């Protein structure tokens, strides 16, 4: 009888051990495995004790976790790419939620509003205090419709196009707004230059045309003019006709230079011979104003690959300005030297000079430091702009130095080997 009790106890223990191994232990292991995964850990193994069904559950969890990790890596890569794209944007990008808290902004927006880093959840009002910016964002959020306005940057030096687009889903109220801040300063400047150009051309044409009309009316309506008055009228009309011709020629020249199909007929130009020939053409103008002309050429000056006719146009425009603004009996210095791999052609006069505030703008079309004097001397206001465009077409640039009452030096810096792309 005693042996039977022992056998029964052993049988119960064996059954309990089997149940534990097949049913209880696997579920405990599964709970620990799930807890490890839930905390972002990597289980040491997915092999569970127990029968085949439990082991298949472990394998399924391993596959799920592998797939989840692949998705996480893909999401991380996508997020990194998006951050790189947004960081590369030169336009400011801002995303706010329905409570007008910032959820995302790129470095361009942070730089625009003077903050190194803006944390998600920061109230928009803490960063942006400009009502002209806050209103369209608020309107886009409340009306669930896009808004676009022009605003000024915080430093008041730039113009921005603010486009606020609401985040909506199936006609529901907007859950946020995406705002893009585009710098349109150059567009505004180009538009202003275009308006100024049209206004200046109109003004330049109106003056001689009105003089033409007035003199023609005098000739037609007045029958008792003596020959001296008639000759005077003809001289005035010829002078303004010449001025109109000069203006039209300069406008056409500038238009050709600014055209995309503008080309250069390149050749090797020997500068000493070239400049001696050009200055001989100006001998009469120099003599009329009793100007001394000095050529300062660097020794062993190399030839330059350039469009000789365009180069001659540069020198003619620079000499024209130098003669106009020089005092009688003054001196004009034409200099050519080298600077690193560049060649510097300059024309200096001892004239009235240009105010410092006007100096940065003298290469703009129609810009004149002294408008009344320039018109009196017959200038169109396009000469230096033509010089700048020819220099740029050769891959070069222009510089200007001036001191009031002492004179002005205009320099054209060209690559000694000519333009980087040969044009014909």
Phi, psi and omega per residue, in radians:
X1 nan -0.708 3.132
X2 -1.073 -0.695 -3.128
X3 -1.127 -0.646 3.113
X4 -1.099 -0.728 3.109
X5 -1.080 -0.726 3.130
X6 -1.110 -0.752 -3.137
X7 -1.097 -0.728 3.138
X8 -1.117 -0.741 3.127
X9 -1.079 -0.781 3.133
X10 -1.082 -0.682 3.131
X11 -1.111 -0.724 3.122
X12 -1.130 -0.729 3.132
X13 -1.110 -0.727 3.133
X14 -1.115 -0.721 3.126
X15 -1.126 -0.720 3.129
X16 -1.108 -0.704 3.134
X17 -1.119 -0.731 -3.135
X18 -1.127 -0.798 3.126
X19 -1.066 -0.716 -3.137
X20 -1.082 -0.807 -3.082
X21 -1.231 -0.644 -3.056
X22 -1.492 -0.497 -3.016
X23 -2.161 -0.797 -3.029
X24 -1.387 -0.900 -3.099
X25 -1.034 -0.781 3.131
X26 -1.009 -0.661 -3.128
X27 -1.245 -0.611 3.039
X28 -1.108 -0.759 3.114
X29 -1.106 -0.683 3.124
X30 -1.128 -0.675 3.100
X31 -1.105 -0.765 3.121
X32 -1.126 -0.694 3.131
X33 -1.081 -0.800 -3.138
X34 -1.132 -0.678 3.122
X35 -1.112 -0.700 3.105
X36 -1.089 -0.794 3.133
X37 -1.111 -0.716 -3.114
X38 -1.088 -0.545 3.126
X39 -1.569 0.186 3.076
X40 1.420 0.213 -3.140
X41 -1.523 3.018 3.114
X42 -1.979 1.940 3.124
X43 -0.994 2.549 3.116
X44 -1.180 -0.580 3.136
X45 -2.708 2.689 3.067
X46 -1.885 0.099 3.131
X47 -1.400 2.014 -3.134
X48 -1.783 2.526 3.039
X49 -1.260 2.742 3.136
X50 2.066 -2.906 -3.057
X51 -1.345 -3.138 -3.093
X52 -1.095 -0.578 -3.123
X53 -1.134 -0.757 3.138
X54 -1.161 -0.698 3.125
X55 -1.128 -0.642 3.091
X56 -1.131 -0.600 3.063
X57 -1.089 -0.747 3.108
X58 -1.085 -0.759 3.114
X59 -1.094 -0.702 3.132
X60 -1.103 -0.710 3.094
X61 -1.132 -0.655 3.106
X62 -1.100 -0.743 3.107
X63 -1.121 -0.712 3.108
X64 -1.089 -0.769 -3.125
X65 -1.151 -0.700 3.102
X66 -1.064 -0.778 3.122
X67 -1.123 -0.704 3.118
X68 -1.107 -0.706 3.119
X69 -1.149 -0.677 3.078
X70 -1.091 -0.754 3.113
X71 -1.118 -0.721 3.119
X72 -1.066 -0.753 3.124
X73 -1.112 -0.712 3.118
X74 -1.109 -0.767 3.108
X75 -1.080 -0.715 3.136
X76 -1.122 -0.730 3.110
X77 -1.118 -0.773 3.133
X78 -1.086 -0.744 -3.141
X79 -1.116 -0.709 3.126
X80 -1.122 -0.696 3.114
X81 -1.135 -0.745 3.122
X82 -1.110 -0.728 3.110
X83 -1.093 -0.693 3.120
X84 -1.125 -0.716 3.116
X85 -1.111 -0.833 -3.123
X86 -1.135 -0.628 3.127
X87 -1.197 -0.519 -3.128
X88 -1.384 -0.272 -3.137
X89 -1.125 2.290 3.049
X90 -1.434 -0.266 3.082
X91 -1.545 2.516 3.099
X92 -1.258 2.349 3.132
X93 -2.153 2.286 -3.084
X94 -2.389 2.383 3.052
X95 -2.186 2.178 3.096
X96 -2.125 2.678 3.125
X97 -1.603 -3.063 -3.087
X98 -1.142 -0.387 3.089
X99 -1.559 0.147 3.130
X100 1.080 0.714 2.993
X101 -1.896 2.505 -3.109
X102 -1.289 2.185 3.053
X103 -1.780 -0.429 3.110
X104 -2.826 2.547 2.959
X105 -2.707 2.626 -3.102
X106 -1.660 2.947 -3.110
X107 -1.014 -0.573 -3.138
X108 -1.088 -0.687 3.096
X109 -1.185 -0.732 3.140
X110 -1.070 -0.749 3.122
X111 -1.159 -0.637 -3.118
X112 -1.072 -0.676 -3.089
X113 -1.852 0.318 2.936
X114 1.229 0.544 3.113
X115 -2.144 2.385 -3.138
X116 -1.256 -0.728 -3.119
X117 -2.619 2.325 3.112
X118 -1.984 2.097 -3.096
X119 -1.376 2.491 3.042
X120 -1.006 2.430 -3.111
X121 1.682 -0.127 3.119
X122 -1.200 2.278 3.085
X123 -1.030 2.393 -3.132
X124 -1.025 -0.615 -3.100
X125 -1.145 -0.410 3.106
X126 -1.254 -0.412 -3.085
X127 -1.785 -0.774 -3.074
X128 -1.967 2.137 3.124
X129 -1.927 -0.019 -3.070
X130 -1.411 2.058 -3.118
X131 -1.140 -0.491 3.113
X132 -1.160 -0.405 3.082
X133 -1.579 -0.726 -3.075
X134 -1.181 -0.650 -3.086
X135 -1.087 -0.895 3.136
X136 -1.118 -0.562 3.086
X137 -1.175 -0.765 3.096
X138 -1.120 -0.700 3.115
X139 -1.113 -0.736 3.132
X140 -1.120 -0.622 3.128
X141 -1.228 -0.752 -3.072
X142 -1.352 -0.711 -3.097
X143 -1.553 -0.156 -3.094
X144 0.967 0.648 3.120
X145 -2.351 2.551 -3.131
X146 -1.114 2.633 3.066
X147 -2.316 2.481 3.103
X148 -2.417 2.184 -3.119
X149 -2.491 2.821 3.010
X150 -1.754 2.278 -3.136
X151 -2.312 2.910 3.071
X152 -1.674 2.540 3.061
X153 -1.197 2.799 -3.138
X154 -0.980 -0.567 3.141
X155 -1.439 -0.018 3.109
X156 1.094 0.235 3.140
X157 -1.773 -0.215 -3.094
X158 -2.170 2.677 2.986
X159 -1.849 2.359 -3.093
X160 -2.111 2.464 2.964
X161 -1.701 1.942 3.140
X162 -1.689 2.102 3.076
X163 -2.043 2.019 -3.129
X164 -1.891 2.085 -3.096
X165 -2.047 2.117 -3.127
X166 -1.257 2.631 3.054
X167 -1.692 1.869 -3.083
X168 -2.185 2.745 -3.137
X169 -2.469 1.964 3.070
X170 0.942 0.794 3.055
X171 1.290 0.117 3.109
X172 -1.339 2.842 3.064
X173 -0.979 2.598 -3.116
X174 -1.073 2.348 3.120
X175 -1.680 -0.047 3.137
X176 3.021 -3.086 -3.122
X177 -2.437 2.386 2.969
X178 -1.794 2.142 -3.105
X179 -2.047 2.284 3.121
X180 -2.007 2.262 -3.131
X181 -1.933 1.816 -3.124
X182 -1.777 2.307 3.108
X183 -1.377 1.972 -3.125
X184 -1.959 0.383 -3.097
X185 -1.057 -0.746 -3.113
X186 -1.183 -0.624 3.093
X187 -1.144 -0.739 3.109
X188 -1.109 -0.707 3.133
X189 -1.142 -0.746 3.119
X190 -1.095 -0.689 3.122
X191 -1.147 -0.681 3.123
X192 -1.166 -0.705 3.104
X193 -1.117 -0.692 3.127
X194 -1.096 -0.780 3.125
X195 -1.103 -0.747 3.119
X196 -1.098 -0.683 -3.136
X197 -1.092 -0.827 3.131
X198 -1.078 -0.769 -3.134
X199 -1.117 -0.723 -3.124
X200 -1.180 -0.758 3.114
X201 -1.069 -0.766 3.131
X202 -1.046 -0.745 -3.125
X203 -1.167 -0.768 -3.118
X204 -1.107 -0.598 3.128
X205 -1.384 -0.613 -3.043
X206 -1.133 -0.712 -3.065
X207 -1.065 -0.979 3.129
X208 -1.156 -0.603 3.135
X209 -1.141 -0.693 3.108
X210 -1.157 -0.620 3.084
X211 -1.173 -0.742 3.050
X212 -0.958 -0.867 -3.080
X213 -1.083 -0.793 -3.126
X214 -1.069 -0.749 -3.134
X215 -1.234 -0.646 3.092
X216 -1.120 -0.717 3.094
X217 -1.090 -0.661 3.109
X218 -1.107 -0.760 -3.137
X219 -1.148 -0.660 -3.087
X220 -1.344 -0.615 -2.979
X221 -1.714 -0.332 -3.108
X222 -1.887 2.117 -3.033
X223 -1.837 -0.068 -3.083
X224 -1.951 0.489 3.119
X225 -1.288 2.389 3.055
X226 -1.426 2.959 -3.045
X227 -1.104 -0.582 -3.134
X228 -1.135 -0.749 3.123
X229 -1.159 -0.697 3.120
X230 -1.090 -0.790 3.125
X231 -1.081 -0.680 3.102
X232 -1.068 -0.776 3.123
X233 -1.070 -0.755 -3.139
X234 -1.105 -0.706 3.123
X235 -1.108 -0.737 3.107
X236 -1.083 -0.782 -3.122
X237 -1.148 -0.654 3.103
X238 -1.141 -0.735 -3.130
X239 -1.060 -0.747 -3.133
X240 -1.344 -0.451 3.012
X241 -1.149 -0.739 3.078
X242 -1.078 -0.684 3.130
X243 -1.118 -0.727 3.093
X244 -1.106 -0.755 3.113
X245 -1.036 -0.777 -3.141
X246 -1.091 -0.745 3.138
X247 -1.095 -0.815 -3.135
X248 -1.109 -0.730 3.121
X249 -1.070 -0.762 3.129
X250 -1.146 -0.705 3.110
X251 -1.102 -0.750 3.118
X252 -1.142 -0.721 3.121
X253 -1.085 -0.780 3.134
X254 -1.131 -0.705 3.127
X255 -1.099 -0.702 3.120
X256 -1.146 -0.680 -3.136
X257 -1.180 -0.600 -3.098
X258 -1.479 -0.212 -3.128
X259 -1.207 2.580 -3.127
X260 -1.094 -0.530 -3.103
X261 -1.535 0.190 3.109
X262 -0.995 2.362 -3.053
X263 -2.325 2.902 3.120
X264 -2.165 2.465 3.026
X265 -1.785 1.590 -2.952
X266 -1.424 2.481 3.035
X267 -2.727 2.922 3.105
X268 -1.477 2.136 -3.061
X269 -1.907 2.183 3.046
X270 -1.509 1.887 -2.965
X271 -1.115 -0.710 3.134
X272 -1.023 -0.806 3.130
X273 -1.160 -0.722 -3.126
X274 -1.063 -0.832 -3.074
X275 -1.250 -0.601 3.077
X276 -1.099 -0.697 3.136
X277 -1.171 -0.763 -3.110
X278 -1.141 -0.752 -3.107
X279 -1.170 -0.529 3.069
X280 -1.111 -0.596 3.111
X281 -1.137 -0.413 -3.088
X282 -1.744 0.113 -3.049
X283 -1.008 -0.723 -3.114
X284 -1.132 -0.753 3.119
X285 -1.115 -0.704 3.114
X286 -1.098 -0.720 -3.099
X287 -1.170 -0.652 -3.135
X288 -1.049 -0.566 -3.102
X289 -1.866 0.139 3.097
X290 0.982 0.756 -3.125
X291 -1.603 2.403 3.013
X292 -1.552 2.310 -3.118
X293 -1.981 2.259 -3.107
X294 -2.188 2.251 3.068
X295 -1.757 2.140 3.100
X296 -2.047 1.737 -3.090
X297 -1.928 2.325 3.099
X298 -1.104 2.547 3.116
X299 -1.150 2.610 3.132
X300 0.897 0.821 -3.120
X301 -1.197 2.177 -3.126
X302 -1.308 2.737 2.998
X303 -1.211 2.711 -3.134
X304 -2.091 2.458 3.096
X305 -1.535 1.919 -3.049
X306 -2.722 2.996 3.017
X307 -1.486 1.918 -3.001
X308 -1.091 -0.679 3.136
X309 -1.159 -0.718 3.093
X310 -1.143 -0.696 3.131
X311 -1.110 -0.673 3.093
X312 -1.136 -0.628 3.095
X313 -1.112 -0.670 3.081
X314 -1.049 -0.894 -3.077
X315 -1.119 -0.725 3.134
X316 -1.058 -0.757 3.138
X317 -1.154 -0.710 3.130
X318 -1.182 -0.709 3.120
X319 -1.210 -0.610 3.114
X320 -1.058 -0.795 3.098
X321 -1.130 -0.762 -3.106
X322 -1.061 -0.741 -3.137
X323 -1.193 -0.754 -3.092
X324 -1.042 -0.768 -2.973
X325 -1.730 0.052 3.087
X326 -1.439 2.592 3.018
X327 -1.362 2.648 3.134
X328 -1.048 2.333 -3.135
X329 1.470 0.128 -3.131
X330 -1.414 -2.867 -3.074
X331 -2.329 2.471 3.057
X332 -2.099 2.220 -3.108
X333 -1.977 2.124 3.060
X334 -1.827 2.041 -3.072
X335 -2.111 2.537 3.052
X336 -2.380 2.203 3.106
X337 -2.537 3.134 3.128
X338 -2.029 2.592 3.101
X339 -2.466 1.881 -3.032
X340 0.966 -2.117 -3.130
X341 -1.758 0.401 -3.101
X342 -2.088 2.755 3.083
X343 -2.007 2.316 -3.067
X344 -1.963 2.036 3.069
X345 -1.882 2.137 -3.083
X346 -2.309 2.632 3.032
X347 -2.240 2.126 -3.103
X348 -2.081 2.453 3.074
X349 -2.173 3.009 3.096
X350 -2.012 0.761 -3.045
X351 -1.570 -2.644 -2.989
X352 -1.285 -0.385 -3.120
X353 1.448 2.988 -3.095
X354 -2.183 2.314 3.104
X355 -1.024 2.570 -3.084
X356 -1.039 -0.625 -3.114
X357 -1.237 -0.378 3.135
X358 -1.593 -0.341 -3.005
X359 -0.993 -0.768 -3.116
X360 -1.132 -0.273 -3.022
X361 -1.888 0.037 -2.997
X362 -1.198 -0.290 3.128
X363 -1.585 0.040 3.062
X364 -1.346 2.652 3.121
X365 -1.113 2.295 3.077
X366 1.185 0.106 -3.137
X367 -1.379 2.274 3.104
X368 -2.272 2.302 3.092
X369 -1.215 -0.661 3.103
X370 -2.218 1.612 -3.004
X371 -1.092 -0.782 -3.084
X372 -1.097 -0.797 -3.117
X373 -1.173 -0.661 -3.132
X374 -1.106 -0.769 3.139
X375 -1.179 -0.640 3.127
X376 -1.086 -0.607 -3.128
X377 -1.507 -0.060 3.046
X378 1.577 0.285 -3.128
X379 -1.400 2.646 3.094
X380 -1.677 -0.245 -3.103
X381 1.424 0.184 -3.093
X382 -1.977 -0.191 -3.033
X383 -0.994 -0.892 -3.093
X384 -1.236 -0.522 3.058
X385 -1.141 -0.685 3.073
X386 -1.116 -0.749 3.098
X387 -1.012 -0.799 -3.131
X388 -1.065 -0.793 -3.105
X389 -1.166 -0.665 3.091
X390 -1.137 -0.727 3.110
X391 -1.068 -0.787 3.138
X392 -1.139 -0.615 3.111
X393 -1.118 -0.506 3.077
X394 -1.518 0.035 -3.097
X395 1.460 0.339 -3.113
X396 -1.975 -2.779 -3.091
X397 -2.711 3.058 -3.133
X398 -2.212 2.683 3.080
X399 -2.443 2.733 3.138
X400 -2.462 2.429 3.040
X401 -2.314 2.488 -3.132
X402 -2.771 2.598 3.033
X403 -2.301 2.220 -3.125
X404 -0.986 2.252 3.110
X405 1.431 -0.122 -3.103
X406 -2.048 -0.378 3.081
X407 2.238 3.138 -3.055
X408 -2.380 2.484 3.050
X409 -2.139 2.129 3.061
X410 -1.890 2.204 -3.107
X411 -2.044 2.422 3.047
X412 -2.014 2.059 -3.103
X413 -1.817 2.087 -3.086
X414 -2.152 2.563 3.038
X415 -1.155 2.296 -3.052
X416 -1.085 -0.524 -3.136
X417 -1.535 0.074 -3.131
X418 1.527 -3.112 -3.125
X419 -1.017 2.572 -3.124
X420 -1.158 -0.524 3.082
X421 -1.976 2.047 -3.115
X422 -1.172 2.246 3.121
X423 -2.065 2.603 -3.130
X424 -2.387 nan nan
